[in-house]
Amino acid sequence: MPMFQPSKRDGVVVAAFDGSGDGQVLDLDTAVKDGVLGGVGGGVIGAAVGEKLDLKKMIEELDLPEIPSVFICPISLEPMQDPVTLCTGQTYERSNILKWFNLGHYTCPTTMQELWDDSVTPNRTLYHLIYTWFSQKYLLMKKRSEDVQGRVSELLQTLKKAKGQARIQALKELKQVVAAHATAMKTVVDEGGVSLISSLLGPFTSHAVGSEAIAILVNLELDSESKTNLMQPTKISLMVDMLNEGSVETKINCTRLIEKLMEEKEFRAESISSHRLLVGLMRLVKDKRHTNGILPGLSLLRSICLHKQVMGLIVSIGAVSQLVELLPALEPDCLELALFILDTLSSLPEGKAALKDCGNTIPNMVRLLMRISESCTQYALSILWSVCKLAPEECSSVAVEAGLAAKLLLVIQSGCNPVLKQKSSELLKLCSLNYTDTIFISKCKLTRTIL
């Protein structure tokens, strides 16, 4: 039978397997050298530590995606903290193998061999390897974290006194550090960096400074006071300017930051009642060369739509027809946002009129029924109802010719929300008023449905 036998070689304790055919040397130097443990470059660091590090804490805080397989307990598939070896030579986490025994099993879980000796032997060599490997990773992480925190502090101090190009360079580096390290974000917040960076935004701020400052702020956790400070008209005005004139990245960051500010309870609708803001948003949404701006643009527009004071302004800039024309090319997540916006605007008389006057409203809405999601079907159905109710004779005929009747029958026969089914029945009845029964039945054939 293969037996686990600790042995010594040149005074170094190793773990070997006798008779297994695949004996594995587990002394630290050899393991790291051979790449078995994925050692940290530059040799072993942290092997001699002034204070004892807690292995459980290190494992939890590191949360590493890749760990040497020899460190993993075959039962729990988690790193071992107290490895013990059975008479078969297999090693397990102590608590896991004892639970196995308590369940009445007297076999080795890996080999299923019956145990001729149910004692467990602490595998101190493997524990040393596990402890040293995690210590290396942990100390390196701490060192990097301290380096990052120190650099963030230096950059914040630089920003307090730097001007011109030096300020821009400091902001650029701080942006990179914040994007790469979560600890950097916390350090910026803890050391008053939010207030400092916000103070750089004003009526005379260059777009070079503003774009970097906003790129940092949008990635930070902002408290209520910080958001209130950023809602000052001069700061919002700068964001709107950069939304219209900045790079795509800057436009997206401005959009995300404004939406983040709108989450604050004290946010005032007057801050977004801006023709220039809405025009900039629509440009971002319609930019076919940079489609990564569509989702954040629509997301902000959706938030703005929730403020009734601004809805009329959205309609007045021609957003309704522009959004309708965009629908066929949108991805599902963007499509749902666009439909929500159009449905919300259809509650206004001018919104209904704009939908009715757009020649592609009805065909596009009919196509979307029962295609993407129940939410999309709900919004499309609501929009069709608003338009057909506004001009029953004109719009109902167009809708039926576009295949609406057949689509409504599909909704009614589906397992979707009862409210949708009821709305479909009402719309089907409204559309049938302009036809004789025989003609309308022919219009309901599925072969006429636009797919």
C-alpha positions as CSV (number, residue, x, y, z in Angstrom):
1,M,0.0,0.0,0.0
2,P,1.3,3.5,-0.7
3,M,2.2,5.2,2.5
4,F,2.8,8.9,3.2
5,Q,6.3,9.1,4.6
6,P,7.9,12.3,5.7
7,S,11.6,12.3,5.0
8,K,14.6,14.7,5.3
9,R,17.0,15.7,2.6
10,D,19.9,18.0,3.4
11,G,18.1,19.1,6.6
12,V,15.0,20.2,4.7
13,V,11.7,18.5,5.4
14,V,9.9,17.3,2.3
15,A,6.8,15.4,1.6
16,A,7.0,12.4,-0.6
17,F,4.9,9.4,-1.6
18,D,6.4,6.0,-1.5
19,G,5.3,3.5,-4.0
20,S,2.7,5.7,-5.7
21,G,4.7,6.1,-8.9
22,D,4.3,9.9,-8.9
23,G,6.1,11.0,-5.8
24,Q,6.1,14.8,-5.5
25,V,8.7,16.8,-3.7
26,L,7.1,19.7,-1.9
27,D,10.0,21.6,-0.3
28,L,9.5,25.3,-0.9
29,D,12.6,26.2,-2.9
30,T,12.1,23.3,-5.4
31,A,8.4,23.9,-5.7
32,V,8.8,27.6,-6.5
33,K,11.8,27.0,-8.8
34,D,9.9,24.4,-10.8
35,G,6.8,26.6,-11.0
36,V,4.6,24.1,-9.1
37,L,3.4,26.9,-6.8
38,G,3.4,29.8,-9.2
39,G,6.0,31.6,-7.1
40,V,6.3,35.3,-6.9
41,G,9.2,36.6,-9.1
42,G,12.4,37.5,-7.4
43,G,12.4,34.6,-4.9
44,V,10.6,34.1,-1.7
45,I,9.5,37.2,0.1
46,G,7.8,37.4,3.4
47,A,9.0,33.9,4.6
48,A,10.3,35.5,7.7
49,V,7.6,37.8,8.9
50,G,7.8,39.9,12.1
51,E,4.3,39.2,13.1
52,K,2.3,36.0,12.6
53,L,-0.2,36.3,9.8
54,D,-3.6,34.6,10.0
55,L,-3.9,32.1,7.2
56,K,-7.7,32.2,7.2
57,K,-7.7,36.0,6.9
58,M,-5.1,35.9,4.1
59,I,-7.1,33.3,2.1
60,E,-10.3,35.4,2.5
61,E,-8.8,38.8,1.6
62,L,-6.8,37.5,-1.3
63,D,-9.7,35.6,-2.9
64,L,-7.3,34.3,-5.6
65,P,-8.8,32.7,-8.8
66,E,-5.9,30.3,-9.2
67,I,-4.4,28.3,-6.4
68,P,-1.9,25.4,-6.7
69,S,-3.9,22.2,-6.8
70,V,-1.8,20.6,-4.0
71,F,-3.2,23.2,-1.6
72,I,-6.9,22.3,-2.3
73,C,-8.8,19.9,-0.1
74,P,-10.4,17.2,-2.4
75,I,-13.6,17.3,-0.3
76,S,-14.4,21.0,-0.1
77,L,-12.3,22.2,-3.1
78,E,-11.1,25.0,-0.9
79,P,-7.5,25.9,0.3
80,M,-6.5,23.8,3.3
81,Q,-5.7,25.6,6.6
82,D,-5.0,22.5,8.7
83,P,-4.0,19.7,6.3
84,V,-3.8,16.2,7.6
85,T,-2.8,13.0,5.9
86,L,-4.4,9.6,6.0
87,C,-2.6,6.2,5.9
88,T,-3.3,6.1,2.2
89,G,-1.1,9.2,1.6
90,Q,-4.0,11.4,0.7
91,T,-4.2,14.8,2.4
92,Y,-7.4,16.7,3.4
93,E,-8.5,19.6,5.5
94,R,-8.9,18.3,9.1
95,S,-12.4,19.4,9.7
96,N,-13.6,18.0,6.4
97,I,-12.1,14.5,6.8
98,L,-13.4,14.3,10.4
99,K,-16.9,15.1,9.1
100,W,-16.5,12.3,6.6
101,F,-15.6,9.9,9.4
102,N,-18.6,11.2,11.6
103,L,-20.9,10.2,8.7
104,G,-19.8,6.6,9.2
105,H,-17.3,6.4,6.3
106,Y,-14.1,4.6,7.0
107,T,-12.6,5.0,3.5
108,C,-10.4,7.4,1.8
109,P,-12.7,9.8,-0.1
110,T,-10.2,10.1,-3.1
111,T,-9.2,6.5,-3.5
112,M,-12.2,4.8,-1.8
113,Q,-9.7,2.4,-0.1
114,E,-10.7,1.0,3.2
115,L,-8.6,2.5,6.0
116,W,-6.5,0.2,8.0
117,D,-5.6,3.1,10.3
118,D,-8.1,5.8,11.0
119,S,-5.7,8.2,12.6
120,V,-4.8,11.5,10.9
121,T,-1.3,13.0,10.8
122,P,-0.7,16.7,10.6
123,N,1.0,17.5,7.3
124,R,3.3,20.2,8.6
125,T,5.3,20.5,5.5
126,L,2.3,21.2,3.3
127,Y,1.0,23.6,5.9
128,H,4.3,25.5,5.7
129,L,4.1,25.6,1.9
130,I,0.5,26.9,2.0
131,Y,1.2,29.4,4.7
132,T,4.4,30.7,3.0
133,W,2.7,30.9,-0.5
134,F,-0.2,32.9,0.8
135,S,2.0,35.1,2.9
136,Q,4.0,36.0,-0.2
137,K,0.9,36.9,-2.1
138,Y,-0.6,38.8,0.9
139,L,2.5,40.8,1.7
140,L,2.9,41.7,-2.0
141,M,-0.7,42.8,-2.1
142,K,-0.3,44.9,1.0
143,K,2.9,46.5,-0.3
144,R,1.2,47.4,-3.6
145,S,-1.8,48.8,-1.7
146,E,0.5,50.9,0.5
147,D,2.4,52.1,-2.6
148,V,-0.9,53.0,-4.3
149,Q,-2.2,54.9,-1.3
150,G,1.1,56.8,-1.0
151,R,1.0,57.8,-4.7
152,V,-2.6,58.9,-4.4
153,S,-1.7,61.1,-1.5
154,E,1.2,62.6,-3.4
155,L,-1.0,63.3,-6.4
156,L,-3.7,65.0,-4.3
157,Q,-1.0,67.2,-2.8
158,T,0.2,68.1,-6.3
159,L,-3.3,69.0,-7.4
160,K,-3.6,71.5,-4.5
161,K,-0.7,73.7,-5.9
162,A,-0.2,72.6,-9.5
163,K,-1.5,74.6,-12.5
164,G,-1.5,74.3,-16.2
165,Q,0.0,71.2,-17.8
166,A,1.3,69.9,-14.4
167,R,-2.3,69.8,-13.1
168,I,-3.5,67.9,-16.2
169,Q,-0.7,65.4,-15.8
170,A,-1.5,64.8,-12.2
171,L,-5.1,64.3,-13.0
172,K,-4.3,61.9,-15.8
173,E,-2.1,59.7,-13.5
174,L,-4.7,59.8,-10.7
175,K,-7.4,58.7,-13.2
176,Q,-5.2,55.7,-14.2
177,V,-4.5,54.8,-10.6
178,V,-8.2,55.0,-9.6
179,A,-9.3,52.9,-12.5
180,A,-6.8,50.2,-11.7
181,H,-7.0,50.0,-7.9
182,A,-10.0,49.9,-5.6
183,T,-7.8,51.0,-2.7
184,A,-7.0,54.2,-4.7
185,M,-10.7,55.1,-4.9
186,K,-11.0,54.8,-1.1
187,T,-7.9,56.8,-0.5
188,V,-9.2,59.7,-2.7
189,V,-12.4,59.7,-0.8
190,D,-10.8,59.4,2.7
191,E,-8.3,62.2,2.1
192,G,-10.8,64.7,0.8
193,G,-10.0,64.2,-2.8
194,V,-13.6,64.5,-4.0
195,S,-14.0,68.0,-2.7
196,L,-10.6,68.9,-4.1
197,I,-11.3,67.6,-7.6
198,S,-14.8,69.0,-7.6
199,S,-13.3,72.5,-6.9
200,L,-11.4,72.3,-10.2
201,L,-14.8,72.4,-12.1
202,G,-16.1,75.8,-12.8
203,P,-17.0,78.4,-15.5
204,F,-13.3,78.9,-16.4
205,T,-12.2,75.3,-16.3
206,S,-10.5,74.1,-19.5
207,H,-12.0,70.9,-21.1
208,A,-8.6,69.3,-20.7
209,V,-8.8,69.6,-16.9
210,G,-12.6,69.0,-16.8
211,S,-12.5,65.8,-18.8
212,E,-9.9,64.2,-16.5
213,A,-11.6,65.4,-13.3
214,I,-14.9,64.0,-14.4
215,A,-13.3,60.7,-15.4
216,I,-12.1,60.4,-11.8
217,L,-15.3,61.5,-10.1
218,V,-17.6,59.2,-12.0
219,N,-15.7,56.2,-10.6
220,L,-15.9,57.3,-6.9
221,E,-18.5,56.8,-4.2
222,L,-20.0,60.2,-3.8
223,D,-21.8,61.1,-0.6
224,S,-24.8,63.5,-0.5
225,E,-22.6,66.6,0.2
226,S,-20.4,65.8,-2.7
227,K,-23.3,65.4,-5.1
228,T,-24.9,68.6,-3.9
229,N,-21.6,70.4,-4.5
230,L,-21.4,69.0,-8.0
231,M,-25.0,70.1,-8.8
232,Q,-24.0,73.8,-8.8
233,P,-25.2,75.4,-12.1
234,T,-21.6,76.3,-13.2
235,K,-20.5,72.7,-12.8
236,I,-23.5,71.3,-14.6
237,S,-23.0,73.8,-17.3
238,L,-19.4,72.6,-17.8
239,M,-20.6,69.0,-18.0
240,V,-23.1,69.9,-20.6
241,D,-20.5,71.8,-22.7
242,M,-18.2,68.7,-22.6
243,L,-21.1,66.4,-23.4
244,N,-21.5,68.4,-26.6
245,E,-17.8,69.0,-27.5
246,G,-15.7,66.4,-25.7
247,S,-14.4,63.1,-26.8
248,V,-16.7,60.1,-26.8
249,E,-15.1,58.9,-23.5
250,T,-15.7,62.4,-22.0
251,K,-19.3,62.5,-23.2
252,I,-20.0,59.1,-21.7
253,N,-18.4,60.1,-18.4
254,C,-20.4,63.3,-18.3
255,T,-23.6,61.4,-18.9
256,R,-22.8,58.9,-16.2
257,L,-21.9,61.6,-13.7
258,I,-25.1,63.6,-14.3
259,E,-27.2,60.4,-13.9
260,K,-25.4,59.7,-10.6
261,L,-26.2,63.2,-9.4
262,M,-29.8,62.7,-10.3
263,E,-30.0,59.9,-7.7
264,E,-29.8,62.5,-5.0
265,K,-33.1,63.5,-3.4
266,E,-32.2,67.2,-3.5
267,F,-31.7,67.1,-7.3
268,R,-33.6,69.9,-9.0
269,A,-35.2,69.4,-12.4
270,E,-34.1,72.9,-13.4
271,S,-30.5,71.5,-13.6
272,I,-31.5,69.3,-16.6
273,S,-34.0,71.6,-18.2
274,S,-31.5,72.4,-20.8
275,H,-32.0,72.3,-24.6
276,R,-28.2,72.0,-25.0
277,L,-28.1,69.0,-22.6
278,L,-30.9,67.1,-24.5
279,V,-29.4,67.8,-27.9
280,G,-26.0,66.6,-26.8
281,L,-27.6,63.4,-25.4
282,M,-29.4,62.7,-28.7
283,R,-26.2,63.2,-30.6
284,L,-24.5,60.6,-28.3
285,V,-27.3,58.1,-28.8
286,K,-27.3,58.6,-32.6
287,D,-23.5,58.3,-33.0
288,K,-23.2,55.2,-35.2
289,R,-19.4,55.3,-35.1
290,H,-19.2,55.0,-31.3
291,T,-22.1,52.7,-30.2
292,N,-20.7,52.5,-26.7
293,G,-22.4,55.8,-26.0
294,I,-25.9,54.6,-26.8
295,L,-26.6,52.8,-23.5
296,P,-25.4,55.5,-21.1
297,G,-27.1,58.1,-23.2
298,L,-30.5,56.3,-23.2
299,S,-30.1,55.6,-19.5
300,L,-29.7,59.2,-18.7
301,L,-32.6,60.2,-21.0
302,R,-34.8,57.6,-19.2
303,S,-33.9,59.3,-15.8
304,I,-34.7,62.7,-17.3
305,C,-38.1,61.5,-18.6
306,L,-39.1,60.8,-15.0
307,H,-39.2,64.6,-14.4
308,K,-42.5,65.8,-16.0
309,Q,-41.2,69.4,-16.3
310,V,-38.6,68.3,-18.9
311,M,-40.7,65.8,-21.0
312,G,-42.2,68.5,-23.2
313,L,-38.7,69.8,-23.9
314,I,-37.6,66.3,-25.0
315,V,-40.4,66.2,-27.5
316,S,-39.7,69.7,-28.8
317,I,-36.1,68.8,-29.9
318,G,-37.5,66.0,-32.1
319,A,-36.4,63.1,-29.9
320,V,-39.5,61.1,-30.6
321,S,-39.0,60.6,-34.3
322,Q,-35.2,60.1,-33.8
323,L,-35.7,57.4,-31.3
324,V,-38.3,55.6,-33.5
325,E,-35.9,55.5,-36.4
326,L,-33.2,54.1,-34.2
327,L,-35.3,51.2,-32.9
328,P,-34.4,48.5,-35.5
329,A,-30.7,48.9,-34.9
330,L,-30.7,48.8,-31.1
331,E,-29.5,46.0,-28.9
332,P,-32.1,44.5,-26.5
333,D,-31.0,46.5,-23.4
334,C,-30.9,49.7,-25.3
335,L,-34.2,48.9,-27.1
336,E,-36.0,48.5,-23.8
337,L,-34.8,51.9,-22.6
338,A,-35.8,53.6,-25.9
339,L,-39.3,52.1,-25.7
340,F,-39.7,53.2,-22.1
341,I,-38.8,56.7,-23.1
342,L,-41.2,56.7,-26.0
343,D,-44.0,55.2,-23.9
344,T,-43.4,57.9,-21.2
345,L,-43.5,60.7,-23.8
346,S,-46.7,59.3,-25.3
347,S,-48.5,60.4,-22.1
348,L,-48.1,64.0,-23.4
349,P,-50.5,65.2,-26.1
350,E,-47.5,66.5,-28.1
351,G,-45.8,63.2,-27.6
352,K,-48.7,61.3,-29.0
353,A,-48.9,63.6,-32.0
354,A,-45.1,63.2,-32.6
355,L,-45.5,59.4,-32.6
356,K,-48.5,59.6,-34.9
357,D,-46.6,61.8,-37.4
358,C,-43.6,59.5,-37.6
359,G,-44.2,57.1,-40.4
360,N,-42.2,54.3,-38.9
361,T,-43.9,54.3,-35.5
362,I,-46.6,51.7,-36.2
363,P,-44.5,49.3,-38.4
364,N,-41.6,49.3,-35.9
365,M,-43.9,48.8,-32.9
366,V,-45.8,45.9,-34.6
367,R,-42.5,44.2,-35.3
368,L,-41.4,44.4,-31.7
369,L,-44.5,42.7,-30.3
370,M,-43.7,39.2,-28.9
371,R,-40.1,39.5,-30.2
372,I,-37.6,40.7,-27.5
373,S,-39.2,40.6,-24.0
374,E,-42.5,41.0,-22.3
375,S,-41.4,44.5,-21.2
376,C,-40.7,45.5,-24.8
377,T,-44.1,44.1,-25.8
378,Q,-45.8,46.0,-23.1
379,Y,-44.2,49.3,-24.1
380,A,-44.8,48.8,-27.8
381,L,-48.4,47.8,-27.1
382,S,-48.9,50.9,-25.0
383,I,-47.5,53.2,-27.7
384,L,-49.7,51.5,-30.4
385,W,-52.8,52.1,-28.2
386,S,-51.9,55.8,-27.7
387,V,-51.5,56.3,-31.4
388,C,-54.5,54.3,-32.5
389,K,-56.7,56.0,-29.9
390,L,-55.6,59.4,-31.1
391,A,-56.6,58.7,-34.7
392,P,-58.6,55.5,-34.9
393,E,-59.5,55.5,-38.5
394,E,-56.2,56.5,-39.9
395,C,-53.8,54.6,-37.6
396,S,-55.8,51.5,-37.0
397,S,-55.9,50.8,-40.7
398,V,-52.2,51.3,-41.0
399,A,-51.6,49.0,-38.0
400,V,-53.8,46.2,-39.3
401,E,-52.1,46.3,-42.7
402,A,-48.7,46.1,-40.9
403,G,-49.8,42.8,-39.3
404,L,-51.0,44.1,-35.9
405,A,-54.2,41.9,-35.7
406,A,-52.2,38.7,-36.0
407,K,-49.6,39.9,-33.5
408,L,-52.4,40.8,-31.0
409,L,-53.8,37.3,-31.3
410,L,-50.4,35.9,-30.5
411,V,-50.3,38.0,-27.4
412,I,-53.8,37.0,-26.3
413,Q,-52.9,33.3,-26.8
414,S,-49.5,33.5,-25.0
415,G,-48.8,33.0,-21.4
416,C,-47.9,36.6,-20.8
417,N,-49.3,39.1,-18.3
418,P,-53.1,39.2,-18.1
419,V,-53.0,43.0,-18.3
420,L,-51.2,42.7,-21.6
421,K,-53.8,40.3,-22.9
422,Q,-56.6,42.6,-21.9
423,K,-54.9,45.6,-23.5
424,S,-54.4,43.5,-26.7
425,S,-58.1,42.5,-26.7
426,E,-59.1,46.2,-26.4
427,L,-56.8,47.3,-29.2
428,L,-57.9,44.4,-31.4
429,K,-61.5,45.5,-30.9
430,L,-60.6,49.1,-31.7
431,C,-58.8,48.0,-35.0
432,S,-61.8,45.9,-36.1
433,L,-64.2,48.8,-36.1
434,N,-63.2,49.9,-39.6
435,Y,-63.7,46.4,-41.2
436,T,-66.4,44.0,-41.9
437,D,-66.1,40.7,-39.9
438,T,-65.0,38.7,-43.0
439,I,-62.3,41.2,-44.1
440,F,-61.0,41.6,-40.5
441,I,-60.7,37.8,-40.0
442,S,-58.6,37.6,-43.2
443,K,-56.4,40.4,-41.7
444,C,-55.7,38.2,-38.7
445,K,-54.0,35.4,-40.6
446,L,-50.5,34.8,-39.2
447,T,-49.1,34.8,-42.7
448,R,-49.7,38.5,-42.8
449,T,-47.6,39.1,-39.7
450,I,-44.4,41.1,-40.1
451,L,-41.6,39.0,-38.6
